[in-house]
Amino acid sequence: MSGYTRLDNSKLARWWWTVDRWTLACIFMLIGLGYVLMLAASPAVAARIGATRDMFIFKQVVFLAIAGSVVLATSLLSPRGVRNLAFIGTVLAIGATAMTLVHGIEIKGARRWIALPMMSVQPSEFLKPCFAVLTAWLLTRRVAGRALPGMIGAFAVYAVILLLLKSQPDIGMLSVITTVLLAQLFIDGLNLMLVGAGAGGMVAAFIGAYAAFPHVRSRVQRFLHPDKGDHYQIDTALQAFGNGGLTGRGPGEGRVKDLLPDAHADFVFAVAGEEFGFILCAIIICIFCFIVVRSLLKLIAEDDPFVIIAATGLVTGFGLQAFVNMGSTLHLIPTKGMTLPFISYGGSSAISVALTLGMLLALTRRRTRPVVRAGAAVYA
């Protein structure tokens, strides 16, 4: 890539000089850390369930390779291309999520996955980025004074998603999508009183979920009352952070991966803390914060409402997912089975996060006009 000059008018050259290379570098740092931590965490988990020790590693190598390709391919799109991809993706994801209610795999009382050869797919993962972009388009159509009632359309799509996720059930995913929608409505200029009403509605919904779903009630009670219930996973994860200290016990020397069934997925952050210490955990947190903050700062100079609202939704979903995983592992919030982007095991998660960040890179690329100098187009 460094061989491209600003005189080069090819599509790849224009992409290289307009994409946010700092964010791109951080994304591939996360993918690299995903490989390292999967090597550390997954062999013990695979051996415990009777599979070959390298099963999760080989699968995740493929998943992360696909994810990296998705990031690069999606970041080449124009805003119109991102919008079209999001529209198609929302339709397909809603259809596939509806299929899980009939033909889905039931795990721990929830139907969220569709079985495919060599892997299971969680279609609702792809609703997060696609719905965020579709909502931005609908809201900006409303602002533009077109015939389409944008906000009504956005809420209609949200109502369908709410019904599907409630039926699975997947309260955590529904909470993330709801938060993304509220953030986009706030950025779109919704009255602060209405935003407050929406937040109040979320609180009421959480209370309703607490009353209606036993697994939600159990997690909240265990969080609020540490002396009651089964705290084995959280206690083990917190002990792992303590055992790791500042620099960690060393690669392969941790014990948490031998004790927790989800050490390669929901609790991979605890594996990082035990084997590589506080330093690596701080680096991971800083990378996530850098991507979120830099993306938001780039929007300050943006004048396209669609780009602003869509990118806000994408980065909100990405940052919230990372916070939920790390926060629940550190017992800052009730436990929730949500992956750490690019680092936890999972094909659906890795590819959906790649789609999220690819769209974000595409939307935040510098929009330049060619200036002809000495017979060549120069992109400043």
N, C-alpha and C positions, 0 to 999 in steps of 0.2 A: 504493500500500500504506500510506503514511503516514496516509491518511485513515481507516483503521480505528481504532476505539476499543476499549477493553477491555469496553465494554458491548455491543459487536456480537457476536451469537451465530452469525453465519454461518460456514460451513466455512472459507472463505478467511481470515476474521478470526482464527479459532482457530488456523489454520496460521501466520499471520503472527506471532502473539504467542507461539507455542510453538517455532517452528523456530529453529535456531541461525543467526542472520542474519550473524554474522561469518564462519562457514564458507561460507555461501551467497555472500557477497560475494567471498571468495577464489576460489570455484569460477568465478564469472563473470569475475574478473580473469584466470584461466588461459585461459578461452575467448577473452577479448579479446586476450591475448598470442598465442593460436593464430592469430587472424586476422592480426595484425601480422607474425608470423614467416612465415606462409604467403605473404604478399605479398612478403616479402623473399627467401624461398628458392625458391619453386616456379617462377617464370617461366623461370629459366635451365635448370632440370631439364626442363621441358616443351619448351623450344626444342631442347634437346640430343637428345631422343627423337623430334623431328619433329612434336610436337603443338602446338596453339595455346598461346600463352604464358599464357593465363588459364584453361586447362583445370583444373589442380589447384585454383586459387583458387575457381572457381565451385563445384566439387564440395565443397570444404571448407567453404565458406559454408553449403551445404545441410546437410552433416554436423554442423557445430557448432550450427546452428539447431535441428536435430532433437535434438542432445545436450542443449542448454539446456532444451528442452521436456520431455525425458525426466527430467532432474533435478527440475524443478518438479512434474511429474505424479507421479513416484514418491515424492517427499517428502511428498505429501498422504496416503499410505497409512498405515493402522494397522499395528502389528506383525503382526497376523494377515494383513493384506493383503500385507505384505512376504513372509511365510512362504509364502502361496499362490502368489505370483508366482515365488518362487524354486523352488518345487516344479515348476511348469509349465515354467519356464525351463530347469531342469536336464534334464528329460525331453527337451525339444525340442533343447537344445544337444548332448546325448549322441547323439540320433538324427542330427542334422545333421553332427556330427563323424564319426560312423560312415560317413555318405554320402560324405565327402571321400575315403575310402579306395577308393571305387569310381568316383565321378563327379567327384572333385576335380581342380583345376588343379594340375599339378606345376610348382613353381618352385624352382630350385636343389636338386633332388633330394627335395623334401618336398611332400606333398599335404596342404595345410591350408586351401585356399580352395574355395569354390563360386561359380561364375560366375553373376551375375545381370545384368540390363540396367543398364548405366551403372556397375556396380561389382562387386567381388568381396567375398564375406563370409567371414570366418574364424570359424566357429562356436565354436571352443575359447575365444575371447575371452570369451564369455558364460558359460562354465563357472566362471570365477573368482568372480564375485559370487554366482551362484546356488548353487554348491556350498557356499560359505562359510555362507550362511544355512541351507541344508538341513542341513548338518552340525551347526550350532548347535541346530536343532530336534531332531534325532535325539539329540544328547548330553543335552539337557535333558529329553527324554522318559525317558531312562535314569535321570537324577537323580530324576525325579519318581516312579520306581518303577513305571512303567507296564509293560504286557506287552511292548512293543516293545523288543528288545535294541538300544538306540541306537548304542552304539559299534560293534557288529558291522555294523549297517546302514550306518553312515558308512564303514567300511572296505570294505564290499562295493561301494558306489558309487565309492569312490576306486579300487578295483581295476579297475573297468570303465574309468574315465577313464585310469588308468595304461596299460592295454592299448591304448587308442585312441591316446593321445599318443605312445606308444613306436612304434606302427606308422606314424605319419605321416612321419618322426618330428618331435617338437617337445619337445626336452629342456628348453629354457628355460621354456616354459609349465608343463611337468610339475614343474619345480623350484619355481616360484612356488606352484602349488597344493599341493605337498607341504609347503612352509614354512608356508602358511596353516593347513593341517590340524594341523601340529605345534604352532603357536602356540595354536590353539583347544583342543587337548588339554591343553596346559600350563595355560591359564587355567581349564579345566574341573576342574583338580585332579589330573591324572595324575601318578603317582609320578615324582619327578625322575630316578630311575634309568631308568625307561622312556622318558622324554623324551630322556635321553642316549643310550639305545639307538637311538631313532628318528633322532637326529642322526648317530649312527655309521652307521646304515643308509643315510642320504643320502650320506655320504662314500663308502661302498662302492658305491652306485649311480653316483656321479660317476666313480669309478674304472672301473666296468663300462662306462659310456657312453664314457669316454676310449678304452677298448680296442675297443669295438664299432663306434663311429661315426667315420669318417674326418674329418668336418667338425668334430666336437668336438675330436678329437685335434689337428687343425691349428690351431684357435683357441687352445687351451691352450699348445701349443708356441710359437706366435708371441708369446703373452703372456709366457711364461717366458724366452724367448730372443729379445730384441729385435734381435739381430744376424743372425737367421736368418729366412728366409721373406719373404713379401710384407707389408709394413707401410704400404703406401701410404695407406690410408684413415685409420688412426690418426695417422700422421705428419702428414698434411695437416690433420686436425682439430686436433691440438696446435699446429701452426703458426698456424692460424686464431685460437686463443685468444691466442697471443703477439702476432699482428698487431693484435688488437683492443685490447689493453691495458686501461686503466681505463675509458675512455669509449667505445671502439669507433671504427671508421673512418667510421661514418655509414651511414644507411639506403641500401641499394643499392650501397654501395662495397666490399662484401666479395668475395673471390675464391673462397672454399671452395665456394660453391654452383655455380660453373662447373666444378669439378674432381671433386666427389664425386657418384656416381650416386644416393645416398640422402640428399642434403643436406636434402631436404624431409621426410624421415621419420626414420630412425635417427640421423642426425647433425644434426638441426635445432638442437640445443644449441650446436654449433660455429658455426653461422650466427649465433646470438644473441651468442656471445662475440666474433666478429669484427666484426660491424656495430654492436653496441650495448655491447660491452665487459663488463668484470667486474661493473659495477654492475647491469646487467640480469640477468646470470647469478645474482648473489647474491640479487636480488629473487625470481627464480623459485624458487631453493632455499628461501628463507625462506617463500614461500607454501606450498610442499609441506610443509615442516616444521610450519608453523602448523596446517594442516588435520589432520595426523597427531597432533600433540601435543594440540591442543584436543579432538579427538574422544576420545582416550584419557582425558584429564582429566575429560571429562563423564561417563565411565563409572564414575568413582570413587563418585559419589553414586547410581548406578543399583542397584536391588535385584532386577531381573528377570534371571535367569541366561541366558535366551534372548537378550535384548538385549545383554548383556555379551559373550557368546561370538560372536554374529553380527557385532556391530560391530567386535570385535577382528579377526575374520577379514577383514572388508571393508577396514578401514584398513591391515592388514598387507599385503594384496595390492596396494592402491593405492600405499602408500609404497615397497614393494619394486620395483614396476614403474618408478617414477620413479628410484629409486636405480640400478637395473640400466642404464637408458638413459644417465643422466648419468655413472655410473661407468665404463661401457665407452667412452664418448666421450672421457673424460679418461684412459683407459688405467689405471684403478684396478683393473679386473677384465677378464677375457677378453671380447672382443666378443660381443655377443648382439643379434640383431635384435628388439628390443623397443621399442615406441613410448614417447615422452614424453607422459603423459596430457594430452589436449586441445591439445597444442602440435604434435606430429608429425602428418603427413598420415595419414588413414586413417578410413574410416567405421566399420568394425567396432570399432576401438579407441575412437573417440570415444563411440560409443553405449554400449559395455560399461562404460567408465569413468563415463559419466553414470548408468547403472543402478547402479553401485557406490555413487556418492556420493549419489544419490537415496535409495537404501535406507538409507545411513548417516544422512542427515538425518532420514528418517522414524523410524528407531529411536532417535535421540538427542533427538527433540522432547520437551519437558517434558510429562509426563502430568499433567494437571490435572483437578480435579473442579469442576463449576460451583457457585458459591455464589450463592444468590438474594438480591439486595438490591434493595429497592424495586420488586419485580416484574420485575427483569431478571437474567439469568444473567451473572455476572462471572467471567472466567477469570483467576485470579491467577497 
